[in-house]
C-alpha cells in the first residue's frame, strides 16, 4: 500500500520530442508548472504564461535550469484579448509553430451564493470560463497547420455538488461543455480537444481559496487518503496531449480517487 500513498515520479519517454507546447497559468507550484516540467522531461519545448511577473520569471528560470528543451514565456491575463494575441505572437516567433495548448488558467474561491457579490461571481466566470474560451478561440487557427491539441483544465465540481463553490462549479461545467462543443467544430481540421477534471490537487496556493478543514475533509474522501500531486494531474494532461490519446476528442477525463 505504501506505493499508493507515495507514487514514484515517472521517467521521461520522449513522448513530445520536437514538439512545441504553450501552457497558461504555469508559474508557481501547481498543475501548470508541473505540466510544463513534465513536457520538458518528455522532450518538448515549452512557452509558459502567467499574470504574476515575479513567479513567472522564477518559473522560467527553474525550467531552464533543467537543461532540457527550450523555455520561453511572457505575462498574460487570459481575460485580455490583447494579452492573448501578444502571447501567441511571441510563442510563434520563438518556436515557429505550436503543437499543443494547455488551457490551465482558473480562479476559485469559497462563498455561499446568498453572500456572493456580482463582482465575485463575474471574476471567477471571467477567468475560468471566458478565459478558456478566449485561449481556445485564439489557438484554433494556429493549431490547424499542425493538427494540434488543446487540453483544458476542468474540475470534478463540473459534475459534483459542493457548498460554497457555485461560481467555480458553474465555470468548470462551462469549460466541460465548451470542450465538447468546440471539439466537434474542429474535428475536420484534425485538432483534438479534451479536458482533465481533477478532484483535488495539493499545492501551497490551495490554502488561499480553501480552508484547512475543507482540504482535510476532501482528502478524507479520496480512496488514497490524500489529494493528487500536481504532477499526477500533469501526467493525464500529457496523455491527452499525446498521440496515445489519438482517438479521443471532446472527452472529459476524471482525475479522482473518490470512494463514492
Buried (B, 14 or more C-beta within 10 A) or exposed (E): EEEEEEBEEBEBEEBBEEBBBBBBBBBBBBBBBBBBBBBBBBBBBBBBBBBEEEBBBBBBEBBBEEEBBBBBBBBBBBBBEEBBEBBBEBBBEBBEEBBBBBBBBBBBBBBEEEEBEEEEBEBBBBBBBBBBBBBBEBBBEBBBEBEBBBBBBBBBBBBBEBEBBBBBBBBBBBBBBBBBEBBEEBEEBBBBBBBBBBBBBBBEEBEEBBEEEBBEEBBEBBEBEBBBBBBBBBBBBBBBBBEEBEEBBBBBBBBBBBEE
